[in-house]
Amino acid sequence: MSGTSSPAPHKGLGYVHVASKWGWFVALGVVLVLAGIFALIETVAVTIASVIFFGAMMAVGGIFQIIHAFMTKQWSAFFLDLLMGLLYTIGGFLIMQEPVQGSLILTLLLIVALVIGGIMRIVVAVQHRELKGWWLVALGGVVSLVVAYLLYAMLPWSGLWVLGTLVAVELLVQGFTWLQFGLSLRRLGQGAAAA
């Protein structure tokens, strides 16, 4: 074994082989940003489409669970498996049939999740007050509770826009992320070519 050690590779060298494809990342980012802007403009339509998609996924999952139950009839949990599959299937079709009411139910579930998450973050923050920045965790919990209250106070109207808004924000964040990544790859490729 030789006593010489090889120099540490430059962190950016792993990306050099995709740096020439930076335009694809930028294009993806632009498309996602445009989709996010559209979703912000048409939040109600995106909410309804999201609810119908969610209902369809529930129905498909339920049908497969029913098939699974009959394929494993010997299993002691056959009836529970079958019941869950039926509930998922029926629930999925009901949500697709009544997407506005489905959006209200999903918004209520989101409110419950925000309340539980907010309370848990506040409790964790108070239990760890000795750590620097504990108040940021508590503040995050308070923000979750305030958002949950505002969504609840605006029901039923919040049910029509909240899911669409969340989808829009997600598309915008992902779009700007890929756009920035593509531009970073471009700069990396230019730097590698100049070296």
N, C-alpha and C positions, 0 to 999 in steps of 0.2 A: 504494500500500500504506500502510495507516495505521500510525502509530507506536505505537498503543496495543496492549497485549497482553492477551489474554483471561485471566482467572484460571484457575489450574490446577484441574481438576475434582477433587472430593472422591473419594477412593479407593472409598468405599462406594456411590457413585452408580450404578455399573454393575450393582449387585445390587438396586437399589430395585425394578425391574420384576419380580423373582422373590421379593421379600421377602414378598409376600402369599401365596405358595405354600409358606411355611415348613413348614406342617403335613405336606405330602407328603414333605419331606426327613426330618422327625421320624418319620413313619410308616415310611418305608423303613428308617431306622436301627433302630427298634424291631423290625421284622420280621427284620432281619439279626441283631440281638442274640439274639432268641428262637431263630432257626435255629442260631446258634452255640452257645447253651446246649444245645439238643437234640443237636447234633453232639458236644459234650463228653460228654454222658450216654451217647450211643450211638456211641462211637468205632469200635467194630468194625464195626457196620452201615454207618457212613459210609465207613469204609475199603473195605469190600467193594463198596459202591455206586460209590465213586470209581474203583476198579480196573476194574469192569465198564464204566463210562463211558469210561475211558482205553482199554480194549481195543476198545470199539465205535468210538471215534475212530480208532484205529490201523487197524481193519478197513476203515472207510469211506475213510480216506486211501489205504490200499493198493489198494482197488478202483478209485479214481479214478486212481491212478498206473498201474495196468494198462491202463485205458482210454486214458490219455494215451500210454502206450507204443505201443499199436496205432494211435492217431490220428497219431503221428509216427514211423511205421515207417522212414521214410527217414533218420532221425537216426542217427548212428553209435553212439550210446549206447542203442540200442533194447533190447538184451539186458540191460544193466545196469539200465535203467529198469524193464523187465519183472520182473527178479529182485527188485529192491527192492520193487516193488509186491506180488509174491507173498509175500515175507518179512513185510511189514507186515500183509498180510491174514491169513496163517496165524498170525502172532504175536498179532494182535488177537483172533482167534477162540479161540486157546489160552488167552489171558489171561481172556477172558470165560467160558470153560468151567471154568477152575481159578482163580478169583479169589484164593483164599488163597495159592497158590503165586505168583500174579502180584503180590500185595502184598509177598511176600518179595523178589521180583526188583526191584520198584520201590524197596523199602527199601534193598536193596544198592546200587542206582544212586544213591540219595540219600546213602548213606554215602560212596561214592566221590566224589561231587560235594563233600561237606563236607570230605573229606580234601584234595582238590585245591585247593579254595578256601581252606582254612585254611593250607595250606603256602604258597600264593601270597601271601596277606596277610602272613604272617610274613616271607617273603623281601623283599617290597616295603617293609615296615616297617624291617627291618634295613638295607636299602640306603639308606633316607632317614632315618637317625637324626638328621640335623641339623635336621629339621623338628620344630616343637613338636607334641606330641601323637602322635608316631610310635608310642609304646607302646600307644595305644588300638587302632591298627590291628593291632599284634602280638597284643594281648589278644583281639581279635575272632577272629584266626586260631587262637589257642590254644583259645578257646571252641568253635569249629567242630570242631577235632580231638577235644576232650573229648566233644562231643555225638556225633560219629561213632563214637568208641570205645564210648560207652554204648549206642548203638543196636546196634552189632555184638555187644557182650557180651550183650545181651538178646534176640538172635535165637534162635528164630523168633518169640517173642512180640512183639517190637517191630514186626514186620511187620504185626501185626493192629491196632495202634492208632496208629502214627505218622502215617499219611496222614490218618486221621480227625481226629486232633488238629490237624494242620496246617490242614485245612479249617475246623475249629472256630475256631482262632485267627484265621484270615483273616476269617471271617464276623463274629467279635466285633470285630476292629479296624475293619473296614469299617462295621459297624453303629454303633459309638460315634463314628466319624468323621462319618457322615451325620447322626447325632443331634445332635452338637455344631454341625455346619454349619447345620442347620435352626434350632436355638435361636439361633445367631448371626444368621441372617436375620431371625428374629422380633424380636430386639433392634434390628437395623438398621431394620426397618420401623417399629417404635415410635418410634425416634429421628427418622426422617424425618417421621413424622406429627406429632411434637411440634414440629419445627422450623418 
